[in-house]
Amino acid sequence: MLEKFTIPISAFNHERTIRVYTPTNYGSEQTKRYPVLYMHDGQNVFEDHDAIQGVSLDLKDYLNTSGLELIVVGIDTNMLGDERKNEYCPWVDGEYSKNLIESASTTGGKGAAYVEFIVHELKPYIDSKYRTLEDSTSIAGVSLGGLISTYAACRYPHIFTKVATLSSAFWRNQEEIEKLLNHTDLSLLEKFYMDGGTKENEDERISKGFLESNHAIYDILVKKIENTKFEIVEDAEHNYSSFRKRVPGMITYLFL
C-alpha cells in the first residue's frame, strides 16, 4: 500500500509531501515490525505517473512482486528554483565541481538542515505512525540524493546503518565529502552500495570526472566498511530509465 501526506519542515518553513510504502502483508500482520528505507526525490521512487519526467524507479511494483518486507519512505523534492540542489548539497560547490563543469556556483549548503529534518522530525513521526523497527533504518538516493545519503550516514552512522547511492553526484561537494568520510567512524555501517554509469553525461570528459569522483569515494569507504560494493554499469546514462534497472541489485545487496 502507498500512502501520501504532508509534514512541515521547521528549518525551511514549509510543508513537504511524504510517500510511504508498506509491505503487502502489513495489514494482516498486526504486530509485525519492519525495517525502514528512506529515499529522496520521493515522487520519482514508486510510480511512473507521479515521476517528474514520467519514469520512476518503479519501486512499488518491484516490492509488491518480490514480497520483501520493507517500509519505504519517499521524501518529495523541493522543485522551487535551485532548492533541490541546495537541500541535497551539504556545502556550496567546491573546486572539483568548478573544474568539472567549468563554472562556479554558490548554490548548496542546506543539506545539514535537511538531514536534521529527517532525523529529528520525520523519523520520529514515521516510527510513531507505522510499525517500524526503529533500529533498522537505511537511506538511499539517486545523483545528489546519493551525496546527501552519504552525508546523513556520516552524521548519524548509528541510525542509517545501510546506505545506497545510484550515480551519485559527489563531485558537487567532492572535497568536503571526502574529508568528512576520512574523519568519520563508520564502523556501525553494515552495508554500502554504490554504482555509476560510463555515460553519465554526453560530454565524455564530464562522464569520466563523474565516475572518477565515485571511485575516490569508494576507495575511502572500502577501507572502512567491510560490505561495500561499487558497480560500474557500462553505457548507463544519467536518467531514470537506467536507474530503475539497477534497483533490484541495490535492494538485493542491502536487504537480502
C-alpha positions in Angstrom: 0.0 0.0 0.0 1.1 3.5 -0.7 0.1 6.5 1.4 0.8 10.2 0.9 0.7 13.1 3.4 2.4 16.4 4.1 4.6 17.2 7.0 6.2 20.6 8.0 9.9 21.2 7.7 10.7 23.6 10.5 14.0 24.8 9.1 12.5 25.7 5.7 9.2 26.9 7.0 7.1 24.9 4.6 5.4 21.5 4.2 6.8 18.6 2.2 4.9 15.7 0.6 5.9 12.3 2.0 5.0 8.9 0.4 5.1 5.7 2.4 5.1 2.2 1.0 4.0 -0.6 3.4 4.5 -4.3 2.5 1.7 -6.4 1.1 1.3 -8.2 4.5 1.4 -5.1 6.6 -2.4 -5.1 7.2 -2.6 -8.8 8.0 0.4 -8.9 10.3 -1.0 -6.8 13.1 2.1 -7.0 15.4 4.9 -7.4 13.0 7.5 -4.7 12.7 9.5 -3.8 9.6 12.9 -2.2 8.7 12.7 1.3 7.0 14.4 2.7 3.9 14.3 6.5 3.5 14.7 7.8 -0.1 15.0 11.2 -1.6 13.2 12.5 -4.8 10.1 10.7 -3.4 7.8 11.5 -6.3 10.3 9.5 -8.6 10.5 6.5 -6.3 7.3 4.5 -6.6 5.1 5.0 -9.7 5.6 6.5 -13.1 2.5 8.7 -13.1 4.0 10.7 -10.2 7.5 11.0 -11.6 8.7 14.3 -12.8 9.6 13.1 -16.3 7.2 10.1 -16.3 9.7 7.5 -15.4 10.2 6.3 -11.8 12.3 3.7 -10.0 9.1 1.6 -10.1 9.8 0.5 -6.5 6.2 -0.1 -5.6 5.7 -2.8 -8.2 9.1 -4.3 -7.6 8.5 -4.6 -3.8 5.0 -6.0 -4.3 6.3 -8.6 -6.7 9.3 -9.6 -4.6 7.4 -9.7 -1.4 10.2 -8.1 0.5 9.1 -6.9 3.9 10.3 -3.3 4.0 8.7 0.1 4.7 10.0 2.7 2.2 9.6 6.4 2.9 9.9 8.7 -0.1 10.6 12.4 0.6 9.4 14.6 -2.3 11.8 17.0 -4.0 11.5 20.7 -3.4 11.2 21.8 -7.1 11.4 25.6 -6.5 14.4 27.1 -8.2 17.6 25.6 -7.0 16.2 24.2 -3.8 16.8 20.6 -4.7 20.4 21.3 -5.1 20.5 23.5 -2.0 18.9 20.8 0.1 20.8 17.8 -1.2 24.3 19.5 -1.0 25.6 20.0 2.5 28.1 22.5 1.2 28.5 25.1 -1.6 30.1 23.7 -4.7 33.8 23.2 -4.5 36.8 23.3 -6.8 36.2 19.8 -8.2 32.8 20.9 -9.3 34.1 24.2 -10.8 36.8 22.4 -12.8 34.5 19.6 -14.0 31.7 21.8 -15.4 33.9 24.8 -15.9 31.5 27.0 -14.0 31.4 28.3 -10.4 28.2 28.1 -8.3 27.1 29.5 -5.0 24.2 27.0 -4.6 24.1 24.3 -1.9 24.6 24.4 1.8 21.2 23.4 3.2 21.9 19.7 3.4 22.6 19.7 7.1 19.2 21.2 7.9 17.5 18.7 5.5 19.1 15.8 7.3 18.2 17.2 10.7 14.6 17.3 9.5 14.8 13.6 8.5 16.3 12.5 11.8 14.5 14.8 14.3 11.1 15.4 12.7 10.3 12.8 10.0 11.8 9.7 11.5 10.0 10.1 14.9 6.7 10.7 13.1 7.2 7.6 10.9 8.2 5.5 14.0 5.1 6.6 15.8 2.6 6.1 13.0 3.9 2.8 11.5 5.2 -0.5 13.0 8.8 0.1 12.3 12.0 -1.5 13.6 13.4 1.8 14.9 17.0 0.4 15.0 16.9 -0.9 11.4 17.0 2.2 9.2 18.6 2.7 5.8 18.9 5.6 3.4 19.3 5.8 -0.4 19.3 8.3 -3.2 20.0 9.0 -6.8 22.5 11.5 -8.1 22.6 14.4 -5.5 20.4 12.1 -3.4 23.4 9.8 -3.1 25.5 12.7 -1.9 23.1 13.6 0.9 22.5 10.0 1.8 26.3 9.6 2.3 26.4 12.8 4.4 23.5 11.6 6.5 25.3 8.3 7.2 28.4 10.2 8.3 26.4 12.4 10.6 24.2 9.6 12.0 26.0 6.3 11.4 24.2 4.8 14.4 20.9 5.4 12.7 21.5 4.9 8.9 23.3 1.6 9.0 22.7 0.7 5.4 23.3 3.1 2.5 22.8 3.0 -1.3 23.8 5.6 -3.8 23.0 5.4 -7.5 25.0 7.5 -10.0 25.9 9.9 -7.1 26.9 13.5 -7.8 29.6 13.5 -5.2 31.5 15.9 -7.4 29.4 18.9 -6.3 30.9 18.6 -2.8 33.9 16.3 -3.6 36.5 17.8 -1.3 34.2 18.2 1.7 32.5 14.8 1.5 35.9 13.1 1.2 37.2 15.0 4.2 34.1 14.0 6.2 34.3 10.4 5.2 38.0 10.3 6.1 37.4 11.7 9.6 34.2 9.8 10.5 34.0 6.5 12.4 31.8 4.4 10.1 32.2 1.1 11.9 28.5 0.9 12.7 27.6 0.9 9.0 26.6 -2.6 7.9 26.5 -2.2 4.1 27.2 0.5 1.5 26.1 0.1 -2.2 27.4 2.4 -4.9 27.0 2.4 -8.7 27.8 4.6 -11.6 27.4 4.6 -15.4 30.1 5.1 -18.0 27.9 7.6 -19.9 26.6 9.8 -17.1 27.0 12.8 -19.4 27.1 13.5 -23.1 30.4 15.1 -22.6 33.0 12.3 -22.3 35.3 14.5 -20.1 32.5 15.1 -17.6 31.4 11.5 -17.6 35.0 10.5 -16.8 35.2 13.0 -14.0 31.8 11.9 -12.6 33.0 8.3 -12.4 36.4 9.2 -11.0 34.7 11.1 -8.2 32.7 8.0 -7.3 35.9 5.9 -7.4 37.5 8.3 -4.9 34.6 7.9 -2.5 34.7 4.1 -2.9 38.4 4.0 -2.2 37.7 5.6 1.2 34.6 3.6 2.0 36.0 0.1 1.2 38.7 0.6 3.8 36.1 1.5 6.5 33.1 -0.7 5.7 33.6 -4.4 5.1 30.5 -4.8 3.0 31.0 -2.1 0.4 30.1 -2.6 -3.3 30.8 -0.4 -6.3 29.1 -1.4 -9.5 30.2 0.2 -12.8 27.5 -0.1 -15.4 28.7 0.0 -19.0 26.9 2.6 -21.2 24.5 3.5 -18.4 23.2 7.1 -18.7 22.1 9.6 -16.0 18.4 9.0 -16.2 15.6 7.1 -14.5 15.3 4.5 -17.3 18.8 3.5 -16.4 18.4 3.9 -12.6 15.4 1.7 -12.4 17.2 -1.2 -13.9 19.7 -1.2 -11.0 17.0 -1.2 -8.2 16.9 -5.0 -7.9 20.7 -5.2 -7.4 20.6 -2.3 -4.9 17.8 -3.8 -2.9 19.3 -7.3 -3.0 22.6 -6.2 -1.8 21.2 -4.1 1.1 18.4 -6.4 2.4 18.8 -10.0 1.1 
